[in-house]
Every structure is written in structure tokens, then in C-alpha cells.
Amino acid sequence: MTENHAIVQAGDDGREEEDYALNHELVERILKAADEGEADRLKALMAPLHAADIADLLEQVSPAERREILLLWGSEMDGDVLSELDDSIREEVISTLPKHILAEAVRELDSDDVVDLIEDLEEPQQEAILGVLDDSDRAAVEQSLTYPEYSAGRLMQREVVSAPEYWTVGETIDFLRRDQELPDQFYHVILVDPGHHPVGYVTLGKLLSSRRDLTLKSITEDSFRTISATQPEADVAYAFNQYHLISAPVVDDHDRLVGVITIDDAMTVLDEEHEEDMLRLAGVNDESHVSDGPVTTARQRLPWLVINLFTASLSAVVISQFEHTISSLVALAALMPIVASTGGIAGTQSLAVAVRALAARDLNASNARRVVRRELLAGVLNGLGLALILGIAGTVIFGDPKLGVVLGMAMIVNQIVAALGGVLVPLTLDRMGLDPALASGTFVTTLTDVMGFFAFLGLATLVLL
């Protein structure tokens, strides 16, 4: 069986058919070919792979293996591969590529992809990439870089298909057929007035299915809306998702057309926002990548671990206040983690829902009171259910009904605290203009631990001693 045949069996794109993960056997063959210096075999193995798969491959291997692959295969580098790479290794890959190969790869990209490629690079590498662009392309990229970071101006592509609103369908189709510099992908023809202000757009499907004598103005879409070049990219992603946009024209301060944003770029931002929230909820730096080394990983995580160390000391202070109670009833020491842990889980559940709702703008001032009330009632119901289970278990196992009552009451209190904390903490941080995902987890965990220990040990002191 030939190696190329084996690739097809694993999936035409080199990924496992069941889960779309890169085929392990293929990766091993690629690494072996690179290690043995077999350039032709390496290129044959990588030829069927999609740009995203090649980027995944380069991210997953070690730096030494990555360099071996690039030295033998680098001449085949595609600009799309550079766009798909994580920022953490993109600079390394660009440094490894010869200048003429880098130039060829970058020339294939749209302006928005070039901006995304170079905006986080050091100035010498930015100049290296800008230097290989044509004058018009370089000017377009440099203009995009003047807009604020994480704005629509950085996200847009300058290549736009536009036409006067008075043109007919036939005139527009003939123009598109003659134009040799159309973007690789576009979804709308944007209609502009004499001042180059966008006034509407027509989908390609509607354009191709309409009579040639109809004017473009008569077949415009109702979904048309413009985006300011200075609009935050998170707002852009929200608009695309909320209004089901495919593309949208971008305008400058004078409402003149300067570019267009397409759905693939907007969804990339939305995905990054989701990933950032998830990582921050876990107390992990949102710049962490699987390709990071151990020192980098430790440096990114240590600050939050230190913060958690100090917040956890609050629990220790609370426990120390009930030293006599614990020494009198040793069983309490075994049962304390149950109350605190269950409260922590409940708080995390409530927190995750609240942070996601805030990010999606489903949780706001108009419905915050209703959501808080819902979480409160849910906490009461969960607390009652867990109290019944734990109360019976405590009575049966330890033979003390009073201990079962204390466990049950502490569980109700901590479930209420967890439910309220999970929604009120991110709401408060959001009102203060802070990222609710960044510190909410630490605050909520501390709150449930402290209140869990205090409720359990305090009730035990009152009821059992």
C-alpha cells in the first residue's frame, strides 16, 4: 500500500474520519520523512492537507521538529497556513522561511489576512512582510493598521466589490466578468452613491437570478447595515450573530466605504471571545497555547494561583475560629469538604451561565432582577434536595439526627450563597466596567468556601455543643 493511498483511507484531508483530529499515523510519517531529510516524500504526504491541518501539525510538534519540516517543505508554504497559525508560533515560522518564499505566500492573502498576520509581530518582521507587498497592497495594509487594535478597521478587508445603485443587473454582471481583480470570496455587491457612501447591497444569488434589465436598487436586501471602522470587533461579531449577516460594509468617519467584513472573520472573533471567557473562568491566561513551553505556561498561571492562595487563607481563618468545635466533634472535619465542594460546584454552574449570558448580551439591566430571583429559587430548591439526602445520610452513618440537621441546614445556606454569588459577582464586575470572566471564579469560589465553612461550623457550634 502506498503512503498516499494510506492518506486517503485516513480521510482525504489527512484527518480521522470520526473526530476530524489529525491522523496520528500520518503525523508520524511526516515526522519520519522530515527526520530522514526526504523532502519529496514529505511534500507528497502534506500535499492533500488543508491549510488548517498543516497549521495544526506545526503547532503540535516540537520546535526542533517544526524547523525540520519547514526547512524541507517551506517552499510549498501557502499564505493561508500562516493565517491559520497561532500567534504563539507564527513569528517563529516567519523567521524560519526564506524571504522569497514568505513574499510569495503573503501576496496570495487578502488585506485583512495580512493585517492579522503582522499586527502582533515585532517591527522588523512587520517591515519584512510589508516590504514584499505591492505599493497599493502595502498602502491598504498600513491604512488598516492605523485603526485601533481589535476594531472593525483591523478586521475588514480592503478588497470590495461595489457598483452604482443605478446600474442594471446586466451591466453589473458584465463588469464582474471583465474585472480581473475580484476578491477570492465575496457575497454581496455593495451599492454606493456618487459620494461613495454605501446605500445597500445585493446578494450574488439575487444578482444571478434576476432579469438583466432590473436596476440594482430594486433588488437590494433588507438586512443591509453599515459598521463603523472604529467599532470594537466584539460588537461586530455580535451584530453578525444577532442579525445573521453574511457580510457588511465598513465606513469611515464620513460614512464613506473603506472595506468589508465577511462572516468568516466575524465568527473567528466570536470563537475567540468564547475561548477567552472559558480560559479566564478557569483562571488561565487567554494567550495560553498548547505549543507554549513549561516556563511560559507556569508564568502565565502562577499569578492566579498566588491570588487563590491568599483567598483560600480566608477559609483557613474561618476554620481556625471553630477549633474547639472541630476538636470536640472530629466527624465535622470529614464532613466540611462536602459542604464547601458542593457549594463551589453550584457557584461555578451559576457563574458560567451568567458570564455567557453577559457576553451574549442576554443578561442586562432590564432582566437582571428576574435572573437573580430565578437563581435564588434554584439555589433554595437544590439546597432542599441536597439537604434531604445529606441529612438522612449523616443521621444513618453517624447515628446523630442533630448532625444530619446541621448538614442539611448548612447545605441550604451554601447553595443559596453559591447561586446568588454566581450571578451577582459577574453582574457587579460588569457594572464596574471590568471583565466578568476574569476574576469572578476566584471571588465565587472564595465566597462559597468561606460561607460553607462558616455556616456548617457555626450551626454545629450552636446545635451540637
KAJO-V647939 format. One line per field, one symbol per residue. ss: DSSP state (h for helix, s for strand, l for the rest). phi: phi as a letter, one per 40 degrees, with the letter a starting at -180 (. if undefined). burial: b if it has 24 or more other ideal C-beta (glycine too) atoms within 12 Angstrom, else e. A space follows every 10 residues. Layout:
ss: ???
phi: ???
burial: ???
This chain:
ss: llhhhhhhhh llllslllll lslhhhhhhh hhhhhlllhh hhhhhhhlll hhhhhhhhhh llhhhhhhhh hhhhhhllhh hhhhllhhhh hhhhhhllhh hhhhhhhlll hhhhhhhhll llhhhhhhhh llllhhhhhh hhhhhlllll shhhhlslll lssslllshh hhhhhhhhll lllllllsss sslllllsss ssshhhhhhl llllshhhhl llllllssll lshhhhhhhh hhhlllssss slllllssss sshhhhhhhh hhhhhhhhhh hlllllllll lllhhhhhhh hhhhhhhhhh hhhhhhhhhh llhhhhhhll hhhhhhhhhh hhhhhhhhhh hhhhhhhhhl lllllllhhh hhhhhhhhhh hhhhhhhhhh hhhhhhhhll hhhhhhhhhh hhhhhhhhhh hhhhhhhhhh hllllhhhhh hhhhhhhhhh hhhhhhhhhh hhhhl
phi: .ccccccccc hdbgbcccbg cdcccccccc ccccccgccc ccccccdccc dccccddccc ccdccccccc ccbdccdbdc ccccccdcbc cccccccccc cccccccccc cccccccbcb ccddcdcccc ccccdccccc cccccccdcg bcccccbccb bbacccccdc cccccccccc bcccbabbcc cbcdcgccbi abcccccccc ccccccccbc cccdabbccc cdcccccccc ccbfcbaacb bccbgccbia bbcccccccc cccccccccc ccgbdcbcbc cccccccccc cddccccccc cccccccccc cbdcccccbc dccccdcccc cccccccccc cccccccccc gcbaccbccc cccccccccc cccccccccc cccccccbgb dcccccdccc ccdccccccc ccbccccccc ccgbccccbd dccccccccc cccccccccc ccccb
burial: eebeeebeeb eebbbeeeee ebbeebbebb bebbeeeeee bbbbbbbbbe bbbbbbbbbb beeebbebbb ebbbebbbbb bbbbbbbbbb bbbbebbeee bbbebbbbbb bbbbbbbbbe beeebbebbb ebbeeebbeb bbbbbebeeb bbbbbbbbbb bbbbbebbbe ebbeebeeee eebeebbbbb bbeeeeebbb bbbbebbeeb eeeebbbebb bebbbbbbbb bebbbbbbbb beeebbbbbb bbeeebbbbb bbbbbbbbbb ebbbebbebb bbbbbeebbe beeeeeeeeb eeebeeebee beebbeebbe ebeebbeebe bbeebbebbb bbbbbbbbbb bbbbbbbbbe eebeeeeeee bbeebbebbb ebbeebbeeb beebeeebee eebbbbbbbb bbbbbbbbbb bbbbbbbbbb eeeeebbbbb bbbbbbbbbb bbbbbbbbbb bebbe
